[in-house]
Structure formats: C-alpha cells, structure tokens
Amino acid sequence: MKAVVLDGFGGLDVLQYRDIPKPIAVPGTVLIRIKAFGINHAEMHMRRGEWAEAAPVSGIECVGIVEACPGGEFAVGTKVAAFMGGLGRTINGSYAEYTLASVHNVAAIESELSWAELAAIPITYATAWTTLFRNLDLQPGQTLVIRGATSSLGLAAVNLAVNAGARVIATSTNDSQFDRLIQMGVTRCEVESLQLSAQLPDKGQIDAVLDLVGNSVVVDSLRIVRRGGKVCLAGWLGGLDPIPDFNPLLQMASGVYLTFFGSFVFGTPQFPVSDVPLQAIATDIAAGKFQAKPSRIFRFDELREAHRVMEANEAKGKMVVVHDDA
C-alpha cells in the first residue's frame, strides 16, 4: 500500500512516499481502508522529533470503511472513525491507504457528509466535547472563556458550547478573526495576551476557561474564574515549555479547579470512545447547526504542503487530506 513514512526527524523532506506492506487484522483490531484524515499539530511535533513517541507512519485519526474485523465488533463495509489508541505514536497511523486500529478506538459514524467533512470531526470534536462536558461540566447559561478559539479545536469548542446554550468569550491573537467568531455565536472576543485576566471586565465572574494556549498562560487562566470555577488545560498553542516557577500557594486562587485533558487517553477504560456522541455531532453538522467544514482540503500527494501550511500557522481551522478514490 502507499504510505508516507518518516525518514528520520526534521523538516518537510522527512515525509517520504513509499510502498509498505498492508497491515493484517488480528483479533482486537479493525483494518480500515482510509478515505480521509485530519491534520494535527501533534503530527508536526512527531515529525520534528519533539514528541515522546513517533511511529514510522504518522497520523492520529482517520475516517474510512472497515475492511476486516476478526472479532466481529464492526461489520465489513461499516463507515467508521478511528483516533488515538497509539495511532501514529506506537503503531503505524493514518498517513496511508490502510491502517490497523484497536477496536477500542473505533466508532461507527454513518452520515451523508462528504469524507472530507467527516475527517474534520473525530479527534477535534471528541476532544472538544470531552473537555467541555466532562472536565468542565459546562451547563446552559454559564460563561466560558475559550483561549485560542480560532484553532481547529477552539472552533469545535465554540460550536459545541454555543449550541449547548453557554455564553462564550473567545480569544485570538488576530482580531481579523473576530467577525467569524461572532457569526458562530460568540458573545464577545478578546485579543489573546499573557495577561488576559487584567483586561477582562468580568474577571472573577467567569464559570470556566478552556485553555488551548497552554503552560505560558495557565496561571493567568486561574485568575479569570470565580470561586468554584474550572480551568481545563487541553492545548499548547503557545509552546510546550513547562509552567515557569509555578507555586500554587502564591499564584493559585483558593477554591478554583484546574483540570487537564490529553486525547491520548481515548480508548482506555475510563475514557471510552463510545462516551463521545460522534454520531449526534455528525448529524448536527449535517443539519447545519455548526459551521464545521474543513478550512483546507488536500490530496494525499499534497501532504507535505499540508504540513507546511500548518507549520506556518496558515490553517485557519481544521485541515484534512482526502484519498483520490474518496
């Protein structure tokens, strides 16, 4: 089968097109004929050698059709999404014509959406939904700040939070994106900064913060929420450096909650893929409730260009790659 293989770590040139053996399904796995897959920042870090683990074939998610499933958990021909469970990290991932995923990381997802539109859903919406409705326990009428709202994960969180009846304050480093966010139902936009808390008139009254900027601002996020408010750290748009000189006694407000979510836990007993309503999300997207189309669509032979766009921060949303037969 055709695949893109990491030939070492570094720039775009390490993404090499090669023919490799097609994987063989064994009990507990699902062989998927890939139709399309999303592009993720994690894959850029893997390509650079900045991630703890990186399989020869990258790619942490895909959508496609079941070709084989020895255990019978999914019927051959079923339309499915697969994400995490070691894909692209400890086992070959989705940058290929086929992938072999754990049954625990596969979900049926029947929809009339195109393969490109379906590919924009799995890991992005699963992560956004889990952070909002499990970690933050977001309720209708609550006020939520989404830091890094114009990232693909941020845009998915905006869609889900607005649809759930929350009042959303969104941040971006680029105010040219504010009109788009307002059209999506955001109540207010703020320019992202290291000291966002100082510029919010409703600081101390906010119910929750979804922090996708990361360690560089998480202490500031803790200053934003009310007593009993929650902060969920779930992204690193600001880089992977550790929180500098964090001292909870001096820097963390009393009575607030800090939680973390990493999508690598999907498929484990405590975070089953079945917990995420992917089918309902796809149905809502098909019904026009969300603005969830991919920002850019690439062919399989354009994968290097997709990485270039991602690295240059030109994505402006979720980018996907589609195979020629999709």
C-alpha positions as CSV (number, residue, x, y, z in Angstrom):
1,M,0.0,0.0,0.0
2,K,1.0,3.6,-0.4
3,A,2.1,5.4,2.7
4,V,4.0,8.5,3.9
5,V,6.9,7.4,6.1
6,L,9.0,9.4,8.5
7,D,12.6,9.2,7.2
8,G,14.2,10.5,10.4
9,F,13.1,13.7,12.1
10,G,13.2,17.3,10.8
11,G,11.6,19.3,8.0
12,L,9.1,18.6,5.3
13,D,11.6,16.4,3.4
14,V,11.5,13.6,6.0
15,L,7.9,12.9,4.8
16,Q,8.7,10.2,2.2
17,Y,6.1,8.5,-0.1
18,R,6.8,4.7,-0.1
19,D,5.1,1.4,-0.7
20,I,4.9,-0.7,2.5
21,P,3.1,-3.9,3.4
22,K,-0.6,-3.6,4.0
23,P,-1.4,-4.5,7.7
24,I,-3.2,-7.7,8.6
25,A,-6.1,-7.6,11.0
26,V,-5.9,-9.7,14.2
27,P,-8.5,-10.1,17.0
28,G,-9.0,-6.9,18.8
29,T,-8.2,-4.7,15.8
30,V,-10.0,-3.2,12.8
31,L,-8.5,-2.9,9.4
32,I,-9.7,0.3,7.9
33,R,-9.5,1.4,4.3
34,I,-8.8,5.1,4.8
35,K,-10.8,7.6,2.8
36,A,-9.6,10.8,4.6
37,F,-7.9,12.0,7.7
38,G,-7.3,15.2,9.7
39,I,-4.0,17.0,10.1
40,N,-2.9,17.7,13.7
41,H,-0.2,19.7,15.4
42,A,0.8,16.6,17.3
43,E,2.0,15.1,13.9
44,M,4.1,18.2,13.3
45,H,5.8,17.7,16.7
46,M,6.3,14.0,15.9
47,R,7.9,14.8,12.5
48,R,10.3,17.2,14.3
49,G,11.2,14.6,16.9
50,E,9.7,16.7,19.7
51,W,7.2,14.0,20.8
52,A,8.0,11.2,23.2
53,E,6.8,8.6,20.6
54,A,6.5,8.6,16.8
55,A,5.7,5.6,14.6
56,P,7.2,5.3,11.1
57,V,3.8,6.2,9.6
58,S,2.3,9.2,11.3
59,G,-1.4,10.3,11.6
60,I,-3.5,10.0,14.8
61,E,-7.0,9.9,13.2
62,C,-8.9,8.9,10.1
63,V,-12.3,8.1,8.6
64,G,-12.9,5.2,6.3
65,I,-14.5,1.8,5.7
66,V,-14.0,-1.4,7.7
67,E,-12.2,-4.0,5.5
68,A,-11.7,-6.6,8.2
69,C,-12.5,-7.1,11.8
70,P,-11.8,-10.6,13.1
71,G,-13.6,-10.2,16.4
72,G,-16.8,-9.1,14.7
73,E,-17.2,-5.9,16.6
74,F,-17.7,-4.0,13.3
75,A,-19.2,-5.4,10.2
76,V,-17.2,-5.2,7.0
77,G,-18.2,-2.2,5.0
78,T,-19.2,-0.1,8.0
79,K,-18.3,3.6,7.8
80,V,-16.1,4.4,10.8
81,A,-13.9,7.0,12.5
82,A,-10.7,5.9,14.3
83,F,-8.5,8.0,16.5
84,M,-5.7,7.7,19.1
85,G,-5.0,4.3,20.7
86,G,-1.4,4.6,19.7
87,L,-2.1,5.6,16.0
88,G,0.9,7.5,14.7
89,R,2.7,7.1,18.0
90,T,3.3,3.5,18.9
91,I,1.7,1.9,15.8
92,N,1.5,3.0,12.2
93,G,-1.1,5.7,11.7
94,S,-3.3,7.2,9.1
95,Y,-0.8,8.7,6.6
96,A,-1.5,5.6,4.4
97,E,-4.1,3.8,2.3
98,Y,-4.9,1.4,5.2
99,T,-4.5,1.4,9.0
100,L,-5.0,-1.1,11.8
101,A,-6.7,0.4,14.8
102,S,-7.7,-1.1,18.2
103,V,-11.4,-1.9,18.4
104,H,-11.5,0.4,21.5
105,N,-10.6,3.4,19.3
106,V,-13.0,2.9,16.5
107,A,-16.6,4.3,16.3
108,A,-19.3,3.8,13.6
109,I,-20.3,7.1,12.1
110,E,-23.0,6.9,9.4
111,S,-23.6,10.2,7.7
112,E,-24.3,11.8,4.3
113,L,-21.4,14.2,4.9
114,S,-18.5,14.0,2.5
115,W,-15.4,12.2,3.5
116,A,-13.6,15.5,3.8
117,E,-16.3,16.8,6.2
118,L,-16.3,13.7,8.2
119,A,-12.5,13.8,8.5
120,A,-12.8,17.1,10.3
121,I,-14.7,15.6,13.1
122,P,-13.1,12.7,15.1
123,I,-10.3,13.8,17.3
124,T,-11.1,17.5,17.2
125,Y,-14.8,17.2,18.3
126,A,-14.1,14.2,20.6
127,T,-11.6,16.3,22.5
128,A,-13.7,19.5,22.5
129,W,-16.8,17.6,23.7
130,T,-14.9,15.8,26.5
131,T,-13.2,19.0,27.8
132,L,-16.4,20.9,27.8
133,F,-18.9,18.4,29.1
134,R,-16.8,16.1,31.2
135,N,-13.8,18.1,32.5
136,L,-15.6,21.5,32.8
137,D,-19.1,20.1,33.2
138,L,-20.4,23.1,31.2
139,Q,-24.0,24.0,31.7
140,P,-26.5,26.1,29.8
141,G,-26.3,29.8,30.7
142,Q,-22.7,29.5,32.1
143,T,-20.0,31.8,30.8
144,L,-17.0,30.2,29.2
145,V,-13.7,31.7,28.0
146,I,-12.0,29.8,25.2
147,R,-8.4,30.8,24.8
148,G,-7.1,30.0,21.3
149,A,-10.6,29.9,19.8
150,T,-9.5,30.1,16.2
151,S,-7.5,26.9,16.3
152,S,-9.3,23.8,14.9
153,L,-10.0,22.6,18.5
154,G,-11.1,26.0,19.6
155,L,-13.6,26.4,16.7
156,A,-15.1,23.0,17.5
157,A,-15.4,24.0,21.2
158,V,-17.1,27.3,20.1
159,N,-19.6,25.3,18.1
160,L,-20.4,22.8,20.8
161,A,-20.5,25.4,23.7
162,V,-22.8,27.9,21.8
163,N,-25.1,25.0,20.7
164,A,-25.3,24.0,24.4
165,G,-26.5,27.4,25.5
166,A,-23.3,28.7,27.0
167,R,-22.2,32.4,26.8
168,V,-18.8,32.2,25.1
169,I,-16.0,34.7,25.3
170,A,-13.4,33.8,22.6
171,T,-9.7,34.9,22.3
172,S,-7.4,35.1,19.4
173,T,-4.1,36.8,18.7
174,N,-5.6,38.0,15.4
175,D,-8.6,40.4,15.6
176,S,-9.3,39.8,11.9
177,Q,-10.9,36.5,13.0
178,F,-13.4,38.2,15.4
179,D,-16.2,38.6,12.8
180,R,-16.1,34.9,12.1
181,L,-16.3,34.1,15.8
182,I,-19.2,36.4,16.3
183,Q,-21.0,34.8,13.3
184,M,-20.6,31.5,15.1
185,G,-22.5,32.8,18.1
186,V,-19.7,34.1,20.4
187,T,-20.8,36.8,22.8
188,R,-17.5,38.7,22.9
189,C,-14.0,38.5,21.5
190,E,-10.8,39.5,23.2
191,V,-7.2,39.7,21.9
192,E,-5.2,36.9,23.5
193,S,-2.4,38.0,25.7
194,L,-0.2,36.7,28.6
195,Q,-2.2,38.8,31.0
196,L,-5.7,38.3,29.7
197,S,-7.2,38.4,33.2
198,A,-6.2,42.0,33.5
199,Q,-8.3,43.1,30.5
200,L,-11.5,41.2,31.3
201,P,-14.1,43.4,33.0
202,D,-15.9,40.2,34.3
203,K,-12.8,38.7,35.8
204,G,-13.8,36.6,38.8
205,Q,-17.3,36.0,37.5
206,I,-16.4,33.5,34.8
207,D,-17.6,30.0,35.2
208,A,-15.0,28.2,33.1
209,V,-11.9,28.6,30.9
210,L,-10.9,26.2,28.2
211,D,-7.2,26.9,27.8
212,L,-5.7,25.9,24.5
213,V,-2.8,28.3,24.7
214,G,-1.1,26.2,27.3
215,N,1.5,26.4,30.0
216,S,2.5,30.0,29.2
217,V,-0.9,31.4,30.3
218,V,-2.5,28.7,32.6
219,V,-1.7,30.6,35.8
220,D,-3.4,33.6,34.3
221,S,-6.4,31.5,33.4
222,L,-6.7,30.5,37.0
223,R,-7.2,34.2,37.9
224,I,-10.1,34.5,35.5
225,V,-12.7,32.2,37.0
226,R,-15.0,32.7,40.0
227,R,-14.8,30.7,43.2
228,G,-15.8,27.2,42.2
229,G,-14.9,27.9,38.6
230,K,-13.0,25.5,36.5
231,V,-10.0,25.7,34.1
232,C,-9.2,22.9,31.7
233,L,-5.8,22.8,30.0
234,A,-6.1,21.0,26.7
235,G,-3.7,22.6,24.2
236,W,-0.3,24.1,23.7
237,L,-0.6,26.7,21.0
238,G,1.9,28.8,23.0
239,G,4.5,26.1,23.0
240,L,5.5,23.1,25.1
241,D,7.7,24.8,27.7
242,P,6.8,23.9,31.3
243,I,4.9,26.3,33.5
244,P,7.6,28.7,34.8
245,D,8.1,28.8,38.6
246,F,4.5,27.7,39.4
247,N,3.8,28.0,43.2
248,P,0.1,27.2,43.9
249,L,0.3,28.8,47.4
250,L,1.2,32.2,45.9
251,Q,-0.3,32.0,42.4
252,M,-3.5,29.9,42.5
253,A,-6.7,31.4,43.7
254,S,-8.4,29.5,46.5
255,G,-11.5,27.5,45.6
256,V,-10.9,27.1,41.9
257,Y,-10.4,23.9,40.0
258,L,-7.6,23.0,37.5
259,T,-8.1,20.0,35.2
260,F,-6.2,18.6,32.3
261,F,-7.2,16.5,29.3
262,G,-5.0,14.7,26.8
263,S,-6.6,13.0,23.9
264,F,-4.1,10.1,24.1
265,V,-6.4,8.6,26.8
266,F,-9.2,7.9,24.4
267,G,-10.0,4.2,24.2
268,T,-8.9,3.5,27.8
269,P,-11.5,2.1,30.3
270,Q,-12.0,5.5,31.9
271,F,-12.3,7.3,28.5
272,P,-14.2,5.0,26.1
273,V,-14.7,6.3,22.6
274,S,-18.3,5.3,23.0
275,D,-18.7,8.1,25.6
276,V,-18.4,10.7,22.9
277,P,-21.6,11.3,20.8
278,L,-19.8,11.4,17.5
279,Q,-22.9,10.3,15.6
280,A,-25.0,13.0,17.1
281,I,-22.3,15.6,16.3
282,A,-22.1,14.5,12.7
283,T,-25.9,14.7,12.5
284,D,-25.9,18.2,13.9
285,I,-23.2,19.2,11.4
286,A,-25.2,17.7,8.5
287,A,-28.3,19.7,9.7
288,G,-26.3,22.9,9.6
289,K,-26.2,23.6,13.4
290,F,-22.4,24.0,13.3
291,Q,-20.0,25.7,10.9
292,A,-17.7,22.8,10.8
293,K,-16.4,22.5,7.2
294,P,-12.6,21.9,6.9
295,S,-10.6,25.0,6.2
296,R,-8.4,23.4,3.6
297,I,-8.6,20.1,1.7
298,F,-5.5,18.4,0.4
299,R,-5.0,15.3,-1.8
300,F,-2.7,12.5,-0.5
301,D,0.2,13.7,-2.7
302,E,-0.1,17.1,-1.1
303,L,0.7,16.0,2.5
304,R,3.9,17.9,2.7
305,E,2.1,21.1,1.7
306,A,-0.4,20.5,4.4
307,H,2.4,20.3,6.9
308,R,3.9,23.5,5.5
309,V,0.6,25.3,5.9
310,M,0.2,24.0,9.5
311,E,3.8,25.0,10.4
312,A,3.3,28.5,9.0
313,N,0.1,28.9,11.1
314,E,-1.9,29.5,7.9
315,A,-4.5,26.7,8.5
316,K,-7.3,28.9,10.0
317,G,-9.2,25.8,11.1
318,K,-9.2,22.1,10.5
319,M,-7.3,20.8,7.5
320,V,-7.9,17.4,6.1
321,V,-6.3,15.1,3.5
322,V,-8.5,13.1,1.1
323,H,-7.5,10.0,-0.9
324,D,-8.2,10.1,-4.7
325,D,-10.9,7.4,-4.5
326,A,-12.9,9.2,-1.8
